[in-house]
Amino acid sequence: MTNEPGSGDDTGRDDLVRADGSAAESETGGGADERTWEPRPVPEVTPETEAFWRGASEGRFLLSECQECGLIYHYPRALCPDCFGEDVTWREASGEGEIYSYSIARQASGWPDEALPLVVAYVELEEGPRVMTNVLDCEPEDVAVGTPVETRFVPTEKEDVSIPVFVPCDSRGRE
């Protein structure tokens, strides 16, 4: 599967957004999406994170679950951070949560000016883990602790990596 701009991949997904928060369209869905996550840094895929990034490129937010103690956690690692158990499996998250904490960056060295101001937040997922992320598709002043959010995915130049970001739940259908 590929989500590269101009690839003609029409998955019917409406969960892809550009870096500025606007909806991405496939080539057959009304014009090629010419923008991706770049020029921002793209995560390096490692053996521990490969399944997470592949899931994100497929529009799924995956969490790790320890089969020994039951802890559900994020960021992916081979050993449970609680009991150091090695029996860790993947589970798909709902992709929903709420803002736990946030900051608004009005300047960021190396960040595209058109993507500023930038809302950096910890989102507490319904499943429990907190995830550091960006909040898009809203006015920064409208973000507050407790704001309900849901996952979207920003494609990158690497076909096996999409960046999970969050948008306020009430922003569905905005263009």
Rosetta silent file (secondary structure, phi, psi, omega in degrees, C-alpha in Angstrom):
SEQUENCE: MTNEPGSGDDTGRDDLVRADGSAAESETGGGADERTWEPRPVPEVTPETEAFWRGASEGRFLLSECQECGLIYHYPRALCPDCFGEDVTWREASGEGEIYSYSIARQASGWPDEALPLVVAYVELEEGPRVMTNVLDCEPEDVAVGTPVETRFVPTEKEDVSIPVFVPCDSRGRE
SCORE:     score description
SCORE:     0.000 S_00000001
   1 L     0.000  140.804  179.128    0.000    0.000    0.000 S_00000001
   2 L  -134.390  144.356  176.513    1.274    3.448   -0.760 S_00000001
   3 L  -120.894   21.099 -178.354    0.086    6.896    0.200 S_00000001
   4 L   -68.835  142.272  178.790    2.657    8.788   -1.796 S_00000001
   5 L   -55.134  136.241  177.398    1.366   11.885   -3.549 S_00000001
   6 L    75.497    9.496 -177.335    0.293   11.176   -7.090 S_00000001
   7 L   -78.704  -13.450 -178.304    0.411    7.401   -6.602 S_00000001
   8 L    79.681    9.522 -179.996   -3.221    7.010   -7.611 S_00000001
   9 L   -74.502  107.567  179.015   -3.916    5.168   -4.351 S_00000001
  10 L  -109.490   85.330 -177.058   -7.623    5.685   -3.760 S_00000001
  11 L   -83.812   -8.280 -177.258   -8.230    3.933   -0.472 S_00000001
  12 L    76.430    6.950 -179.031  -11.394    5.866    0.227 S_00000001
  13 L   -76.826  138.161  174.042   -9.866    7.023    3.504 S_00000001
  14 L  -110.328   18.433 -176.814  -10.894   10.387    4.792 S_00000001
  15 L  -101.708   12.849  176.975   -8.367   10.280    7.623 S_00000001
  16 E   -98.430  134.043  177.449   -5.445   11.809    5.737 S_00000001
  17 E  -130.250  154.803  173.638   -4.647   15.445    6.329 S_00000001
  18 L   -77.150  170.776 -179.983   -2.017   17.783    5.065 S_00000001
  19 L   -60.483  -26.442 -179.661    0.500   19.296    7.447 S_00000001
  20 L   -88.529    2.681  176.491   -1.700   22.418    7.676 S_00000001
  21 L    95.602   -8.909  179.323   -4.710   20.340    8.756 S_00000001
  22 L   -79.240  157.422 -175.528   -6.666   20.488    5.502 S_00000001
  23 E   -67.486  136.741  174.641   -8.009   17.280    3.980 S_00000001
  24 L   -89.403  145.416  179.003   -5.707   15.361    1.644 S_00000001
  25 L  -122.781  142.769  175.507   -7.222   13.970   -1.536 S_00000001
  26 L   -78.253  167.185 -178.412   -6.054   11.051   -3.612 S_00000001
  27 H   -57.045  -38.778 -178.770   -5.424   11.470   -7.325 S_00000001
  28 H   -88.233   -1.972 -177.726   -8.754    9.858   -8.150 S_00000001
  29 H  -105.716   21.455  174.815  -10.550   11.687   -5.361 S_00000001
  30 L   118.385   23.640  176.817  -10.318   15.194   -6.726 S_00000001
  31 L   121.001  143.053 -176.600   -6.672   16.048   -7.327 S_00000001
  32 L   -70.721  140.819  174.614   -3.284   14.834   -6.149 S_00000001
  33 L   -82.257  112.709 -175.890   -2.143   15.776   -2.683 S_00000001
  34 L   -94.448   -1.561 -178.288    1.158   17.528   -3.300 S_00000001
  35 L  -114.992  140.854  175.471    1.994   18.156    0.358 S_00000001
  36 L  -132.700 -166.178 -177.470    3.248   15.716    2.913 S_00000001
  37 L   -64.507  -31.559 -176.438    4.888   15.909    6.326 S_00000001
  38 L   -63.554  148.839   19.802    8.221   17.043    4.902 S_00000001
  39 L   -90.519   15.028  177.845   10.329   19.176    5.344 S_00000001
  40 L   -70.279  156.374  179.917    9.823   18.125    8.959 S_00000001
  41 L   -61.298  137.328  176.744   11.885   15.214   10.258 S_00000001
  42 L  -101.448  131.440 -178.453   10.475   11.794    9.376 S_00000001
  43 L   -58.033  146.634  175.274   10.869    9.116   12.060 S_00000001
  44 L   -85.393  128.397  179.084   13.419    6.386   11.488 S_00000001
  45 L   -80.828  128.029  177.023   11.791    2.959   11.380 S_00000001
  46 L  -118.398  167.383  177.488   13.443    0.439   13.706 S_00000001
  47 L   -56.020  -35.865  179.577   12.567   -3.222   14.317 S_00000001
  48 L   -70.980  -29.436 -174.591   10.730   -2.194   17.508 S_00000001
  49 L  -104.986   -5.391 -174.668    8.675    0.514   15.771 S_00000001
  50 H   -53.847  -47.400 -178.689    8.127   -1.051   12.327 S_00000001
  51 H   -64.703  -38.167  178.412    4.623   -2.398   13.088 S_00000001
  52 H   -60.396  -49.683 -177.208    3.558    0.932   14.618 S_00000001
  53 H   -68.354  -37.006  176.243    4.615    2.949   11.547 S_00000001
  54 H   -62.416  -44.823  177.169    3.140    0.392    9.140 S_00000001
  55 H   -58.969  -44.191  178.919   -0.156    0.568   11.065 S_00000001
  56 H   -61.785  -39.357  179.147   -0.090    4.368   10.915 S_00000001
  57 H   -67.301  -18.780  177.064    0.503    4.254    7.149 S_00000001
  58 L   -97.552    4.864  178.991   -2.644    2.070    6.968 S_00000001
  59 L    82.883   23.313  179.652   -4.658    4.522    9.090 S_00000001
  60 L  -122.289  134.095  176.713   -4.429    2.523   12.340 S_00000001
  61 L   -97.202  113.051 -177.020   -3.002    3.747   15.654 S_00000001
  62 E  -100.623  142.404  175.457   -1.348    0.771   17.336 S_00000001
  63 E  -119.324  156.899  175.182   -0.480    0.442   21.007 S_00000001
  64 E   -92.800  141.700  177.843    1.683   -2.118   22.762 S_00000001
  65 E  -131.575  124.678  178.456    0.090   -4.415   25.334 S_00000001
  66 E   -79.641  124.909 -179.816    2.046   -6.509   27.821 S_00000001
  67 L   -80.294  -11.727 -179.605    0.551   -9.980   28.088 S_00000001
  68 L   -87.740  -42.802 -178.190    2.268  -10.523   31.449 S_00000001
  69 L  -116.222   -9.673  177.273    0.976   -7.519   33.442 S_00000001
  70 L    86.908    2.155 -179.331   -1.710   -6.091   31.122 S_00000001
  71 L   -66.546  132.706  172.311   -0.110   -2.644   30.702 S_00000001
  72 E  -104.672  126.583 -173.400   -1.100   -0.838   27.503 S_00000001
  73 E  -144.322  164.147  173.983    1.603    1.631   26.515 S_00000001
  74 L  -144.477  136.113   25.076    3.084    3.896   23.878 S_00000001
  75 L   -94.721  144.920 -175.901    5.960    4.459   22.564 S_00000001
  76 L   -56.858  132.717  172.554    6.690    1.007   21.143 S_00000001
  77 L  -150.296  155.264 -173.898    9.446   -0.954   22.843 S_00000001
  78 L   -69.520  -32.769 -179.270   10.283   -4.635   22.991 S_00000001
  79 L  -108.609  143.185  175.327   10.067   -4.900   26.790 S_00000001
  80 L   -60.833  130.641 -179.861    7.181   -3.755   28.979 S_00000001
  81 L   -73.089  -10.196 -178.990    8.270   -0.568   30.788 S_00000001
  82 L   -95.687  -54.087 -175.976    6.422   -1.720   33.931 S_00000001
  83 L  -110.978   -1.833 -177.908    7.329   -5.399   34.477 S_00000001
  84 L    63.287   21.709  177.137   10.029   -5.786   31.781 S_00000001
  85 L   -65.949  149.224 -179.193    7.989   -8.647   30.313 S_00000001
  86 L   -98.681  -10.250 -178.773    8.898   -9.819   26.822 S_00000001
  87 L   -88.308   82.265 -176.311    5.418  -11.050   25.810 S_00000001
  88 E  -115.075  132.525  178.469    4.232   -7.841   24.143 S_00000001
  89 E  -123.064  168.438  178.278    1.547   -7.713   21.439 S_00000001
  90 E   -98.120  144.046  172.105   -0.011   -4.993   19.306 S_00000001
  91 E  -138.787  144.521 -178.987   -3.572   -3.778   19.687 S_00000001
  92 E   -81.092  130.786  178.019   -5.435   -1.202   17.652 S_00000001
  93 L   -85.015  160.012  176.704   -6.464    1.917   19.564 S_00000001
  94 L   -66.906  -25.415 -177.235   -9.762    3.701   19.066 S_00000001
  95 L    83.427    7.229 -179.409   -7.808    6.777   18.005 S_00000001
  96 E  -115.177  152.478  179.053   -9.853    8.928   20.373 S_00000001
  97 E  -174.335 -158.853  177.291   -8.847   10.759   23.507 S_00000001
  98 E  -144.617  155.244  179.343   -8.649   14.166   25.088 S_00000001
  99 E   -64.658  124.396  177.528   -6.080   16.899   25.519 S_00000001
 100 E   -94.396  -41.012  179.137   -4.167   16.276   28.750 S_00000001
 101 E  -159.605  155.531 -179.447   -1.732   19.188   28.385 S_00000001
 102 E  -157.460  165.163  175.013   -0.617   21.453   25.542 S_00000001
 103 E  -144.368  147.638  178.375    1.577   24.332   24.462 S_00000001
 104 E  -109.299  119.784  177.455    1.296   26.731   21.543 S_00000001
 105 E  -100.773  117.211  179.766    4.513   27.443   19.621 S_00000001
 106 L   -92.637  -14.456  174.394    4.264   30.591   17.550 S_00000001
 107 L  -137.315  139.444  176.500    7.889   30.233   16.351 S_00000001
 108 L  -151.448  116.419 -178.767    9.801   27.036   15.685 S_00000001
 109 L   -59.407  125.894  177.880   13.210   26.891   14.070 S_00000001
 110 L    83.974   -3.846  179.878   13.086   24.758   10.924 S_00000001
 111 L   -92.064  139.570 -179.195    9.297   24.366   11.028 S_00000001
 112 L   -59.171  130.256 -178.809    7.364   25.577    7.962 S_00000001
 113 H   -56.320  -35.620 -178.080    5.939   29.061    8.594 S_00000001
 114 H   -69.164  -13.531  179.277    2.613   28.075    7.017 S_00000001
 115 H   -99.545    9.823  177.950    2.213   25.380    9.711 S_00000001
 116 L  -103.267  152.766   -3.739    2.558   27.888   12.580 S_00000001
 117 L   -68.179  156.530 -176.171    1.335   28.413   15.188 S_00000001
 118 E  -111.432  127.770  176.260    1.909   24.823   16.235 S_00000001
 119 E   -99.431  113.010  176.635   -0.101   23.140   18.975 S_00000001
 120 E  -102.360  129.181 -173.985    2.021   20.499   20.708 S_00000001
 121 E  -142.080  156.296  162.465   -0.002   18.387   23.113 S_00000001
 122 E   -96.481  124.096  175.709   -0.136   15.328   25.270 S_00000001
 123 E  -107.585  128.517  174.224   -3.279   13.440   24.358 S_00000001
 124 E   -90.823  113.731 -178.751   -4.599   10.875   26.812 S_00000001
 125 E   -72.656  155.294  177.316   -6.008    8.061   24.712 S_00000001
 126 L   -54.222  -31.854 -178.134   -9.212    6.256   25.707 S_00000001
 127 L   -78.431   -8.837  176.176   -7.037    3.188   26.316 S_00000001
 128 L   118.514  -45.089 -177.743   -4.929    5.090   28.878 S_00000001
 129 L   -63.376  152.484  173.607   -1.520    5.960   27.387 S_00000001
 130 E  -104.273  138.052 -174.229   -0.562    9.577   26.827 S_00000001
 131 E  -125.437  129.859  173.239    0.909   10.482   23.459 S_00000001
 132 E   -81.157  133.717 -170.992    2.887   13.580   22.502 S_00000001
 133 E  -159.121 -176.963  171.097    1.506   14.895   19.233 S_00000001
 134 E  -109.819  147.595  175.104    0.352   17.892   17.217 S_00000001
 135 E  -110.195  124.403 -176.566   -3.222   19.175   17.196 S_00000001
 136 L  -119.314  175.641  172.135   -4.394   20.394   13.790 S_00000001
 137 L    62.570   37.872  176.120   -7.526   21.720   12.105 S_00000001
 138 L  -160.353  164.048  173.358   -8.441   24.241   14.788 S_00000001
 139 L   -76.845  133.237 -179.305   -7.566   27.661   16.088 S_00000001
 140 H   -53.674  -34.765 -179.377   -4.881   27.303   18.777 S_00000001
 141 H   -68.275  -16.321  179.540   -6.948   29.471   21.119 S_00000001
 142 H   -86.635   -8.172  179.690   -9.783   26.890   20.900 S_00000001
 143 L   -81.127  136.833  178.243   -7.608   24.117   22.361 S_00000001
 144 L  -147.492  157.239  172.957   -8.099   23.439   26.063 S_00000001
 145 L   -57.904  131.852 -179.405   -7.334   20.702   28.561 S_00000001
 146 L    94.748   -6.970  178.392  -10.131   18.152   28.187 S_00000001
 147 L   -61.905  125.001  176.736  -10.857   18.915   24.510 S_00000001
 148 E   -70.947  136.806 -177.915  -11.981   15.639   22.856 S_00000001
 149 E  -136.399  163.535  176.121   -9.773   14.711   19.885 S_00000001
 150 E  -139.593  157.926 -174.639   -9.380   11.951   17.309 S_00000001
 151 E   -78.211  143.049  166.896   -6.493   10.656   15.220 S_00000001
 152 E  -131.955  166.586 -177.843   -5.675   11.628   11.648 S_00000001
 153 E  -129.681  130.475  178.781   -2.593   10.580    9.686 S_00000001
 154 E  -101.285  120.634  179.329   -0.240   12.780    7.669 S_00000001
 155 E   -68.382  155.489  175.723    1.547   10.931    4.854 S_00000001
 156 L  -123.944  178.892  176.824    5.303   11.262    4.392 S_00000001
 157 L   -67.441  -22.164  177.037    7.640   10.537    1.488 S_00000001
 158 L   -85.396  122.185 -175.822    8.222    7.089    3.026 S_00000001
 159 L   -64.769  -20.692 -178.489    5.340    4.852    2.025 S_00000001
 160 L   -99.925   13.960  179.231    5.554    2.892    5.288 S_00000001
 161 L  -136.009  120.443  167.695    5.429    5.955    7.588 S_00000001
 162 E  -124.683  148.246 -175.160    2.503    8.281    8.269 S_00000001
 163 E   -96.938  121.458  175.416    2.479   10.658   11.212 S_00000001
 164 E   -75.496  129.769  174.778   -0.407   10.391   13.664 S_00000001
 165 E  -130.001  174.947 -178.904   -1.790   13.784   14.661 S_00000001
 166 E  -128.364  151.503  176.452   -5.024   14.735   16.372 S_00000001
 167 E  -132.140  149.982  175.120   -7.945   17.027   15.548 S_00000001
 168 E   -58.627  140.677 -177.742  -10.833   18.142   17.729 S_00000001
 169 H   -58.945  -33.123 -178.210  -13.749   15.715   17.350 S_00000001
 170 H   -77.907    3.857 -179.463  -16.122   18.515   16.417 S_00000001
 171 H   -92.868    2.676 -179.889  -13.900   19.373   13.404 S_00000001
 172 L   -57.472  136.058  176.779  -15.136   16.421   11.327 S_00000001
 173 L    84.348   -3.394  177.154  -16.158   17.484    7.875 S_00000001
 174 L   -74.317  149.839  177.501  -14.309   20.822    7.997 S_00000001
 175 L  -119.556    0.000    0.000  -12.322   21.763    4.952 S_00000001
